[in-house]
Amino acid sequence: MPDSTAVSIKNVSKQFDNIEVLRDINLTVEKGSVVSILGSSGSGKSTLLRCMNWLEQPDRGEIHIGGLRLGVDEHSGRAMSHRQLSKVRERVGMVFQSFNLWPHLTVQQNVSEALLHVKGMKRGEANEIALRQLEKVGMAHKADAWPITPLRRAEAAGGDCPLAGHVAGGDPVR
């Protein structure tokens, strides 16, 4: 795979039960490129992305991310360890269709969670990076805001929240 290639997908196929979702998919993405995968509901877009993160394993074919073949340790030829796979996954971002925020965490805390749990960072470092990322997208001023309204937080807490008796409306936090 040339140095200019970020992602290489060769003859990838995947089926669930007897339903073929992906058939001999081939794709090369050069470094610095922006690619959109378009298709109707059920056409295999999410399955392809899940294969690129090794959340699903293709039945056939190869996927290379940054020159590394997913699923295979390049030195031993055996299956990748969880640690090796985590390193590759750090290179492939995926935003899920049902992206949810934790209602009990601030916006900054929501952003820092992946850094804490996936990258194993210390909380202070994760919070600093999260704030820089929020600055990049023009949302640093929302860092300490709650992602949902106080009323919704009270509902999420099952009414056990001390705010529950004092909330008059559910207007968005601005």
Contact map, one row per residue, 1 for C-alpha under 8 A:
111010010000000000000000000000000000000000000000000000000000000000100000000000000000000000000000000000000000000000000000000000000000000000000000000000000000000000000000000000
111110000000000000000000000000000000000000000000000000000000000000000000000000000000000000000000000000000000000000000000000000000000000000000000000000000000000000000000000000
111111000000000000000000000000000000000000000000000000000000000000100000000000000000000000000000000000000000000000000000000000000000000000000000000000000000000000000000000000
011111000000000000000000000001100000000000000000000000000000000000000000000000000000000000000000000000000000000000000000000000000000000000000000000000000000000000000000000000
111111110000000000000000000111100000000000000000000000000000000001100000000000000000000000000000000000000000000000000000000000000000000000000000000000000000000000000000000000
001111110000000000000000000111100000000000000000000000000000000011100000000000000000000000000000000000000000000000000000000000000000000000000000000000000000000000000000000000
000011111000000000000000001111000000000000000000000000000000001111100000000000000000000000000000000000000000000000000000000000000000000000000000000000000000000000000000000000
100011111100000000000000011110000000000000000000000000000000011110000000000000000000000000000000000000000000000000000000000000000000000000000000000000000000000000000000000000
000000111111000000000000111100000000000000000000000000000000111100000000000000000000000000000000000000000000000000000000000000000000000000000000000000000000000000000000000000
000000011111000000000001111000000000000000000000000000000000111000000000000000000000000000000000000000000000000000000000000000000000000000000000000000000000000000000000000000
000000001111100000000011110000000000000000000000000000000001110000000000000000000000000000000000000000000000000000000000000000000000000000000000000000000000000000000000000000
000000001111110000000111110000000000000000000000000000000111111000000000000000000000000000000000000000000000000000000000000000000000000000000000000000000000000000000000000000
000000000011111000011111100000000000000000000000000000000111100000000000000000000000000000000000000000000000000000000000000000000000000000000000000000000000000000000000000000
000000000001111100011110000000000000000000000000000000001111000000000000000000000000000000000000000000000000000000000000000000000000000000000000000000000000000000000000000000
000000000000111111111100000000000000000000000000000000000010000000000000000000000000000000000000000000000000000000000000000000000000000000000000000000000000000000000000000000
000000000000011111111000000000000000000000000000000000000000000000000000000000000000000000000000000000000000000000000000000000000000000000000000000000000000000000000000000000
000000000000001111100000000000000000000000000000000000000000000000000000000000000000000000000000000000000000000000000000000000000000000000000000000000000000000000000000000000
000000000000001111110000000000000000000000000000000000000000000000000000000000000000000000000000000000000000000000000000000000000000000000000000000000000000000000000000000000
000000000000001111111000000000000000000000000000000000000000000000000000000000000000000000000000000000000000000000000000000000000000000000000000000000000000000000000000000000
000000000000111101111110000000000000000000000000000000000000000000000000000000000000000000000000000000000000000000000000000000000000000000000000000000000000000000000000000000
000000000000111100111110000000000000000000110010000000000000000000000000000000000000000000000000000000000000000000000000000000000000000000000000000000000000000000000000000000
000000000001111000011111100000000000000000010011000000000000000000000000000000000000000000000000000000000000000000000000000000000000000000000000000000000000000000000000000000
000000000011110000011111100000000000000000000000000000000000000000000000000000000000000000000000000000000000000000000000000000000000000000000000000000000000000000000000000000
000000000111100000000111110000000000000000000000000000000000100000000000000000000000000000000000000000000000000000000000000000000000000000000000000000000000000000000000000000
000000001111100000000111111000000000000000000000000000000000000000000000000000000000000000000000000000000000000000000000000000000000000000000000000000000000000000000000000000
000000011111000000000001111100000000000000000000000000000000000000000000000000000000000000000000000000000000000000000000000000000000000000000000000000000000000000000000000000
000000111100000000000000111110000000000000000000000000000000000000000000000000000000000000000000000000000000000000000000000000000000000000000000000000000000000000000000000000
000011111000000000000000011111000000000000000000000000000000000000000000000000000000000000000000000000000000000000000000000000000000000000000000000000000000000000000000000000
000011110000000000000000001111101010000000000000000000000000000000000000000000000000000000000000000000000000000000000000000000000000000000000000000000000000000000000000000000
000111100000000000000000000111111000000000000000000000000000000000000000000000000000000000000000000000000000000000000000000000000000000000000000000000000000000000000000000000
000111000000000000000000000011111000000000000000000000000000000000000000000000000000000000000000000000000000000000000000000000000000000000000000000000000000000000000000000000
000000000000000000000000000001111100000000000000000000000000000000000000000000000000000000000000000000000000000000000000000000000000000000000000000000000000000000000000000000
000000000000000000000000000011111110000000000000000000000000000000000000000000000000000000000000000000000000000000000000000000000000000000000000000000000000000000000000000000
000000000000000000000000000000011111000000000000000000000000000000000000000000000000000000000000000000000000000000000000000000000000000000000000000000000000000000000000000000
000000000000000000000000000010001111100000000000000000000000000000000000000000000000000000000000000000000000000000000000000000000000000000000000000000000000000000000000000000
000000000000000000000000000000000111110000000000000000000000000000000000000000000000000000000000000000000000000000000000000000000000000000000000000000000000000000000000000000
000000000000000000000000000000000011111000001000000000000000000000000000000000000000000000000000000000000000000000000000000000000000000000000000000000000000000000000000000000
000000000000000000000000000000000001111100001000000000000000000000000000000000000000000000000000000000000000000000000000000000000000000000000000000000000000000000000000000000
000000000000000000000000000000000000111110111000000000000000000000000000000000000000000000000000000000000000000000000000000000000000000000000000000000000000000000000000000000
000000000000000000000000000000000000011111100000000000000000000000000000000000000000000000000000000000000000000000000000000000000000000000000000000000000000000000000000000000
000000000000000000000000000000000000001111110000000000000000000000000000000000000000000000000000000000000000000000000000000000000000000000000000000000000000000000000000000000
000000000000000000000000000000000000000111111000000000000000000000000000000000000000000000000000000000000000000000000000000000000000000000000000000000000000000000000000000000
000000000000000000001000000000000000001111111000000000000000000000000000000000000000000000000000000000000000000000000000000000000000000000000000000000000000000000000000000000
000000000000000000001100000000000000001011111111000000000000000000000000000000000000000000000000000000000000000000000000000000000000000000000000000000000000000000000000000000
000000000000000000000000000000000000111001111111100000000000000000000000000000000000000000000000000000000000000000000000000000000000000000000000000000000000000000000000000000
000000000000000000000000000000000000000000011111110000000000000000000000000000000000000000000000000000000000000000000000000000000000000000000000000000000000000000000000000000
000000000000000000001100000000000000000000011111111000010000000000000000000000000000000000000000000000000000000000000000000000000000000000000000000000000000000000000000000000
000000000000000000000100000000000000000000011111111100000000000000000000000000000000000000000000000000000000000000000000000000000000000000000000000000000000000000000000000000
000000000000000000000000000000000000000000001111111110000000000000000000000000000000000000000100000000000000000000000000000000000000000000000000000000000000000000000000000000
000000000000000000000000000000000000000000000111111111110000000000000000000000000000000000000000000000000000000000000000000000000000000000000000000000000000000000000000000000
000000000000000000000000000000000000000000000011111111111100000000000000000000000000000000000000000000000000000000000000000000000000000000000000000000000000000000000000000000
000000000000000000000000000000000000000000000001111111100000001010000100000000000000000000010000000000000000000000000000000000000000000000000000000000000000000000000000000000
000000000000000000000000000000000000000000000000111111110000000000000000000000000000000010010000000000000000000000000000000000000000000000000000000000000000000000000000000000
000000000000000000000000000000000000000000000000011111111000000000000110000000000000100000000000000000000000000000000000000000000000000000000000000000000000000000000000000000
000000000000000000000000000000000000000000000000011111111000000000000000000000000000000000000000000000000000000000000000000000000000000000000000000000000000000000000000000000
000000000000000000000000000000000000000000000010011011111100000000000000000000000000000000000000000000000000000000000000000000000000000000000000000000000000000000000000000000
000000000000010000000000000000000000000000000000001001111110000000000000000000000000000000000000000000000000000000000000000000000000000000000000000000000000000000000000000000
000000000001110000000000000000000000000000000000001000011111110000000000000000000000000000000000000000000000000000000000000000000000000000000000000000000000000000000000000000
000000000001111000000000000000000000000000000000000000001111100000000000000000000000000000000000000000000000000000000000000000000000000000000000000000000000000000000000000000
000000000011110000000000000000000000000000000000000000000111110000000000000000000000000000000000000000000000000000000000000000000000000000000000000000000000000000000000000000
000000001111100000000001000000000000000000000000000000000111111000000000000000000000000000000000000000000000000000000000000000000000000000000000000000000000000000000000000000
000000011111000000000000000000000000000000000000000000000101111100001100000000000000000000000000000000000000000000000000000000000000000000000000000000000000000000000000000000
000000111101000000000000000000000000000000000000000100000000111110001100000000000000000000000000000000000000000000000000000000000000000000000000000000000000000000000000000000
000000111000000000000000000000000000000000000000000000000000011111111100000000000000000000000000000000000000000000000000000000000000000000000000000000000000000000000000000000
000001110000000000000000000000000000000000000000000100000000001111111100000000000000000100100000000000000000000000000000000000000000000000000000000000000000000000000000000000
000011100000000000000000000000000000000000000000000000000000000111110000000000000000000000100000000000000000000000000000000000000000000000000000000000000000000000000000000000
101011100000000000000000000000000000000000000000000000000000000111111000000000000000000000000000000000000000000000000000000000000000000000000000000000000000000000000000000000
000000000000000000000000000000000000000000000000000000000000000111111100010000000000000100000000000000000000000000000000000000000000000000000000000000000000000000000000000000
000000000000000000000000000000000000000000000000000000000000011110111111110000000000000000000000000000000000000000000000000000000000000000000000000000000000000000000000000000
000000000000000000000000000000000000000000000000000101000000011110011111000000010000100100000000000000000000000000000000000000000000000000000000000000000000000000000000000000
000000000000000000000000000000000000000000000000000001000000000000001111100000110000100000000000000000000000000000000000000000000000000000000000000000000000000000000000000000
000000000000000000000000000000000000000000000000000000000000000000001111110011110000000000000000000000000000000000000000000000000000000000000000000000000000000000000000000000
000000000000000000000000000000000000000000000000000000000000000000001011111111111001000000000000000000000000000000000000000000000000000000000000000000000000000000000000000000
000000000000000000000000000000000000000000000000000000000000000000011001111110000000000000000000000000000000000000000000000000000000000000000000000000000000000000000000000000
000000000000000000000000000000000000000000000000000000000000000000000000111110000000000000000000000000000000000000000000000000000000000000000000000000000000000000000000000000
000000000000000000000000000000000000000000000000000000000000000000000000111111000000000000000000000000000000000000000000000000000000000000000000000000000000000000000000000000
000000000000000000000000000000000000000000000000000000000000000000000001111111100000000000000000000000000000000000000000000000000000000000000000000000000000000000000000000000
000000000000000000000000000000000000000000000000000000000000000000000001100111110000000000000000000000000000000000000000000000000000000000000000000000000000000000000000000000
000000000000000000000000000000000000000000000000000000000000000000000011100011111000000000000000000000000000000000000000000000000000000000000000000000000000000000000000000000
000000000000000000000000000000000000000000000000000000000000000000000111100001111111100000000000000000000000000000000000000000000000000000000000000000000000000000000000000000
000000000000000000000000000000000000000000000000000000000000000000000000100000111111100000000000000000000000000000000000000000000000000000000000000000000000000000000000000000
000000000000000000000000000000000000000000000000000000000000000000000000000000011111110000000000000000000000000000000000000000000000000000000000000000000000000000000000000000
000000000000000000000000000000000000000000000000000000000000000000000000000000011111111000000000000000000000000000000000000000000000000000000000000000000000000000000000000000
000000000000000000000000000000000000000000000000000000000000000000000000100000011111111100000000000000000000000000000000000000000000000000000000000000000000000000000000000000
000000000000000000000000000000000000000000000000000001000000000000000110000000011111111110000000000000000000000000000000000000000000000000000000000000000000000000000000000000
000000000000000000000000000000000000000000000000000000000000000000000000000000000111111111000000000000000000000000000000000000000000000000000000000000000000000000000000000000
000000000000000000000000000000000000000000000000000000000000000000000000000000000011111111100000000000000000000000000000000000000000000000000000000000000000000000000000000000
000000000000000000000000000000000000000000000000000000000000000010010100000000000001111111110000000000000000000000000000000000000000000000000000000000000000000000000000000000
000000000000000000000000000000000000000000000000000010000000000000000000000000000000111111111000000000000000000000000000000000000000000000000000000000000000000000000000000000
000000000000000000000000000000000000000000000000000000000000000000000000000000000000011111111000000000000000000000000000000000000000000000000000000000000000000000000000000000
000000000000000000000000000000000000000000000000000000000000000011000000000000000000001111111000000000000000000000000000000000000000000000000000000000000000000000000000000000
000000000000000000000000000000000000000000000000000110000000000000000000000000000000000111111100000000000000000000000000000000000000000000000000000000000000000000000000000000
000000000000000000000000000000000000000000000000000000000000000000000000000000000000000011111110000000000000000000000000000000000000000000000000000000000000000000000000000000
000000000000000000000000000000000000000000000000100000000000000000000000000000000000000000011111000000000000000000000000000000000000000000000000000000000000000000000000000000
000000000000000000000000000000000000000000000000000000000000000000000000000000000000000000001111101000000000000000000000000000000000000000000000000000000000000000000000000000
000000000000000000000000000000000000000000000000000000000000000000000000000000000000000000000111111000000000000000000000000000000000000000000000000000000000000000000000000000
000000000000000000000000000000000000000000000000000000000000000000000000000000000000000000000011111000000000000000000000000000000000000000000000000000000000000000000000000000
000000000000000000000000000000000000000000000000000000000000000000000000000000000000000000000001111100000000000000000000000000000000000000000000000000000000000000000000000000
000000000000000000000000000000000000000000000000000000000000000000000000000000000000000000000011111110000000000000000000000000000000000000000000000000000000000000000000000000
000000000000000000000000000000000000000000000000000000000000000000000000000000000000000000000000011111000000000000000000000000000000000000000000000000000000000000000000000000
000000000000000000000000000000000000000000000000000000000000000000000000000000000000000000000000001111100000010000000000000000000000000000000000001000000000000000000000000000
000000000000000000000000000000000000000000000000000000000000000000000000000000000000000000000000000111111000010000000000000000000000000000000000001000000000000000000000000000
000000000000000000000000000000000000000000000000000000000000000000000000000000000000000000000000000011111100000000000000000000000000000000000000011100001001000000000000000000
000000000000000000000000000000000000000000000000000000000000000000000000000000000000000000000000000001111100000000000000000000000000000000000000010000001000000000000000000000
000000000000000000000000000000000000000000000000000000000000000000000000000000000000000000000000000001111111110000000000000000000000000000000000011000000000000000000000000000
000000000000000000000000000000000000000000000000000000000000000000000000000000000000000000000000000000111111110000000000000000000000000000000011111000000000000000000000000000
000000000000000000000000000000000000000000000000000000000000000000000000000000000000000000000000000000001111111000000000000000000000000000000111111000000000000000000000000000
000000000000000000000000000000000000000000000000000000000000000000000000000000000000000000000000000000001111111100000000000000100110010000000111000000000000000000000000000000
000000000000000000000000000000000000000000000000000000000000000000000000000000000000000000000000000000001111111110000000000000100100000000000010000000000000000000000000000000
000000000000000000000000000000000000000000000000000000000000000000000000000000000000000000000000000011001111111110000000000000000000000000000000000000000000000000000000000000
000000000000000000000000000000000000000000000000000000000000000000000000000000000000000000000000000000000011111111100000000000000100000000000000000000000000000000000000000000
000000000000000000000000000000000000000000000000000000000000000000000000000000000000000000000000000000000001111111110000001001101100000000000000000000000000000000000000000000
000000000000000000000000000000000000000000000000000000000000000000000000000000000000000000000000000000000000111111111000000001000000000000000000000000000000000000000000000000
000000000000000000000000000000000000000000000000000000000000000000000000000000000000000000000000000000000000001111111110000000000000000000000000000000000000000000000000000000
000000000000000000000000000000000000000000000000000000000000000000000000000000000000000000000000000000000000001111111111100001000000000000000000000000000000000000000000000000
000000000000000000000000000000000000000000000000000000000000000000000000000000000000000000000000000000000000000111111111111001000000000000000000000000000000000000000000000000
000000000000000000000000000000000000000000000000000000000000000000000000000000000000000000000000000000000000000011111111100000000000000000000000000000000000000000000000000000
000000000000000000000000000000000000000000000000000000000000000000000000000000000000000000000000000000000000000001111111000000000000000000000000000000000000000000000000000000
000000000000000000000000000000000000000000000000000000000000000000000000000000000000000000000000000000000000000001111111100000000000000000000000000000000000000000000000000000
000000000000000000000000000000000000000000000000000000000000000000000000000000000000000000000000000000000000000000111111110000000000000000000000000000000000000000000000000000
000000000000000000000000000000000000000000000000000000000000000000000000000000000000000000000000000000000000000000111011111011000000000000000000000000000000000000000000000000
000000000000000000000000000000000000000000000000000000000000000000000000000000000000000000000000000000000000000000010001111111000000000000000000000000000000000000000000000000
000000000000000000000000000000000000000000000000000000000000000000000000000000000000000000000000000000000000000100010000111111100000000000000000000000000000000000000000000000
000000000000000000000000000000000000000000000000000000000000000000000000000000000000000000000000000000000000000000000000011111110000000000000000000000000000000000000000000000
000000000000000000000000000000000000000000000000000000000000000000000000000000000000000000000000000000000000000000000000111111111000000000000000000000000000000000000000000000
000000000000000000000000000000000000000000000000000000000000000000000000000000000000000000000000000000000000000110110000111111111100000000000000000000000000000000000000000000
000000000000000000000000000000000000000000000000000000000000000000000000000000000000000000000000000000000001100100000000001111111110000000000000000000000000000000000000000000
000000000000000000000000000000000000000000000000000000000000000000000000000000000000000000000000000000000000000000000000000111111111000000000000000000000000000000000000000000
000000000000000000000000000000000000000000000000000000000000000000000000000000000000000000000000000000000000000100000000000011111111100000000000000000000000000000000000000000
000000000000000000000000000000000000000000000000000000000000000000000000000000000000000000000000000000000001101100000000000001111111110000000000000000000000000000000000000000
000000000000000000000000000000000000000000000000000000000000000000000000000000000000000000000000000000000001000000000000000000111111111000010010000000000000000000000000000000
000000000000000000000000000000000000000000000000000000000000000000000000000000000000000000000000000000000000000000000000000000011111111100010000000000000000000000000000000000
000000000000000000000000000000000000000000000000000000000000000000000000000000000000000000000000000000000000000000000000000000001111111110000000000000000000000000000000000000
000000000000000000000000000000000000000000000000000000000000000000000000000000000000000000000000000000000001000000000000000000000111111111110010000000000000000000000000000000
000000000000000000000000000000000000000000000000000000000000000000000000000000000000000000000000000000000000000000000000000000000011111111110000000000000000000000000000000000
000000000000000000000000000000000000000000000000000000000000000000000000000000000000000000000000000000000000000000000000000000000001111111100000000000000000000000000000000000
000000000000000000000000000000000000000000000000000000000000000000000000000000000000000000000000000000000000000000000000000000000000111111110000000000000000000000000000000000
000000000000000000000000000000000000000000000000000000000000000000000000000000000000000000000000000000000000000000000000000000000000011111111000000000000000000000000000000000
000000000000000000000000000000000000000000000000000000000000000000000000000000000000000000000000000000000000000000000000000000000000011111111110000000000000000000000000000000
000000000000000000000000000000000000000000000000000000000000000000000000000000000000000000000000000000000000000000000000000000000011011011111110000000000000000000000000000000
000000000000000000000000000000000000000000000000000000000000000000000000000000000000000000000000000000000000000000000000000000000000000001111111000000000000000000000000000000
000000000000000000000000000000000000000000000000000000000000000000000000000000000000000000000000000000000011000000000000000000000000000000111111100000000000000000000000000001
000000000000000000000000000000000000000000000000000000000000000000000000000000000000000000000000000000000111100000000000000000000010010000111111100000000000000000000000000000
000000000000000000000000000000000000000000000000000000000000000000000000000000000000000000000000000000000111000000000000000000000000000000001111110000000000000000000000000000
000000000000000000000000000000000000000000000000000000000000000000000000000000000000000000000000000000000110000000000000000000000000000000000111111000000000000000000000000011
000000000000000000000000000000000000000000000000000000000000000000000000000000000000000000000000000000111110000000000000000000000000000000000001111111000000000000000000000010
000000000000000000000000000000000000000000000000000000000000000000000000000000000000000000000000000011101110000000000000000000000000000000000000111110000000000000000000000010
000000000000000000000000000000000000000000000000000000000000000000000000000000000000000000000000000000100000000000000000000000000000000000000000011111011000000000000000000110
000000000000000000000000000000000000000000000000000000000000000000000000000000000000000000000000000000000000000000000000000000000000000000000000011111111000000000000000011110
000000000000000000000000000000000000000000000000000000000000000000000000000000000000000000000000000000000000000000000000000000000000000000000000010111111100000000100010010000
000000000000000000000000000000000000000000000000000000000000000000000000000000000000000000000000000000000000000000000000000000000000000000000000000011111110000000110011110000
000000000000000000000000000000000000000000000000000000000000000000000000000000000000000000000000000000000000000000000000000000000000000000000000000111111111000000000000010000
000000000000000000000000000000000000000000000000000000000000000000000000000000000000000000000000000000110000000000000000000000000000000000000000000111111111100010000000000000
000000000000000000000000000000000000000000000000000000000000000000000000000000000000000000000000000000000000000000000000000000000000000000000000000001111111111111110000000000
000000000000000000000000000000000000000000000000000000000000000000000000000000000000000000000000000000000000000000000000000000000000000000000000000000111111111000010000000000
000000000000000000000000000000000000000000000000000000000000000000000000000000000000000000000000000000100000000000000000000000000000000000000000000000011111111000000000000000
000000000000000000000000000000000000000000000000000000000000000000000000000000000000000000000000000000000000000000000000000000000000000000000000000000001111111110000000000000
000000000000000000000000000000000000000000000000000000000000000000000000000000000000000000000000000000000000000000000000000000000000000000000000000000000111111110000000000000
000000000000000000000000000000000000000000000000000000000000000000000000000000000000000000000000000000000000000000000000000000000000000000000000000000000111111110010000000000
000000000000000000000000000000000000000000000000000000000000000000000000000000000000000000000000000000000000000000000000000000000000000000000000000000000100111111010000000000
000000000000000000000000000000000000000000000000000000000000000000000000000000000000000000000000000000000000000000000000000000000000000000000000000000001100111111110000000000
000000000000000000000000000000000000000000000000000000000000000000000000000000000000000000000000000000000000000000000000000000000000000000000000000000000100000111111100000000
000000000000000000000000000000000000000000000000000000000000000000000000000000000000000000000000000000000000000000000000000000000000000000000000000001100100000011111110000000
000000000000000000000000000000000000000000000000000000000000000000000000000000000000000000000000000000000000000000000000000000000000000000000000000000100110001111111110000000
000000000000000000000000000000000000000000000000000000000000000000000000000000000000000000000000000000000000000000000000000000000000000000000000000000000000000001111110000000
000000000000000000000000000000000000000000000000000000000000000000000000000000000000000000000000000000000000000000000000000000000000000000000000000000000000000001111111000000
000000000000000000000000000000000000000000000000000000000000000000000000000000000000000000000000000000000000000000000000000000000000000000000000000001100000000000111111110000
000000000000000000000000000000000000000000000000000000000000000000000000000000000000000000000000000000000000000000000000000000000000000000000000000000100000000000000111110000
000000000000000000000000000000000000000000000000000000000000000000000000000000000000000000000000000000000000000000000000000000000000000000000000000000100000000000000011111000
000000000000000000000000000000000000000000000000000000000000000000000000000000000000000000000000000000000000000000000000000000000000000000000000000011110000000000000011111100
000000000000000000000000000000000000000000000000000000000000000000000000000000000000000000000000000000000000000000000000000000000000000000000000000010000000000000000000111110
000000000000000000000000000000000000000000000000000000000000000000000000000000000000000000000000000000000000000000000000000000000000000000000000000110000000000000000000011111
000000000000000000000000000000000000000000000000000000000000000000000000000000000000000000000000000000000000000000000000000000000000000000000000111110000000000000000000001111
000000000000000000000000000000000000000000000000000000000000000000000000000000000000000000000000000000000000000000000000000000000000000000000100100000000000000000000000000111
